[in-house]
């Protein structure tokens, strides 16, 4: 039995076209489509969300949940009525509630997609 040496394969990756798809707006994507999103990165918003968490006792306000969470990174300050850029609704404390991440990312999103925002 003769031994053969494995020959190296030609490198062809560089010649292949990219199959990645990008947004027309580049990296700006969602923030350019919704300029109000920058409000979520302000000190005013961070202070407001902490006030809302304290007001609600760090308890999820979704019906049937009531989970208490001391780790605020696992809580969401959620707008009851979607503000869609309306500054008055965005900052209205009566329009904001505390939700745990699972309720916000699951039940609340499904309800909004069905058009049944509470």
N, C-alpha and C positions, 0 to 999 in steps of 0.2 A: 504494500500500500504506500503510495507516494503522498508526501505531505505537500499541501499547497498553502501558499501565503495568502491571507486575505488582502485584497487590494482595496485601497480607499475609494470611497464613493465620491463622485463629483459633487461639489457644493452647488446647489441649484436654488437655494432659498432667495438669494439676492435677485434672481431674475423673475421670481414669482410676483404677480401683482398683489397688492394689499387687499384683503377681504374685509377690512375694518370699515365700518360706516360711521361717519361723523355727522353731527348736527350742522346745518347750514350756518348757524350762528357761532360755531366754534366752541370754545370753552365757556363762553358766557351763558349759553343755553337757557336754563330756567330763570336765572336772575335778569336776563335781558327781556325775556318774555313777560316777566312779572317784576317790574322794578321795585315794588313795595317789599320784596323779600329781604332787601338790605336792612329793613327795620328790625329783623330778628337778630341781627348782629350788634345791636346798640346796647350801651349800658342801661339805658332807660328800659328796654325790653327785659334784660336780665333781672333788673330790680323788680319790675312788675311781676314777672313769673314767680319770683321768690315770695312776693306778697300774696299772690294767689295761692301758692302751695301752703303757706302758713294759714291763710284764711280758711282753707278747706281741710286743715289739720293733716296735710300730707296724705289724704285719703282720696282714692279714685272715686269720682262722682258718677261713673257709669252705673245705671241701674243694675242691681244684682252683683256688683263687684265689691266695692268698698275696701279694696286692698289698701293697707297703710304701708307706705314706702319711705324710709328715711334717706335713701340714696336718691337725691334729686335728679341724677342723670337717668334714672329709670322712670321719671315722671314727665308729663307733657302738659304745658299750659295751652289748652285747646280752646279755640273760638267756637262757641255754641252755634252762632250764626256766622257763616263764612263772610269775611269782610270784603273779599275781592278788591282790595286796594282802598276801600273806604277808611280813611284815617280815623274817623269818629268811632267806627265799629272796632277797628284794630286796637285802640287804646282803652275801650270801654271795659272796666273791670267786671261789670255785671254780665258781659258777654264772654267772659273767659272762665273756664273750669279746669280743675285738675283731673287728668286721666293718667292711668298707668300706661306704659308703652304697649303692652299686649291689647288693651282695650282700644287705645287710640289707633294703633296700626291694624287692628282686626275689625272688631265690631263697629267702631265709629266710621271707618272707611267704607265698610260694606253698606252701612246705613246711608252714608252720603251718596254712594254710587247708585243706590236705589231711589235717591231723591227724598229720603226721609230724615233729614237732619233734624235733631230734636229741637 
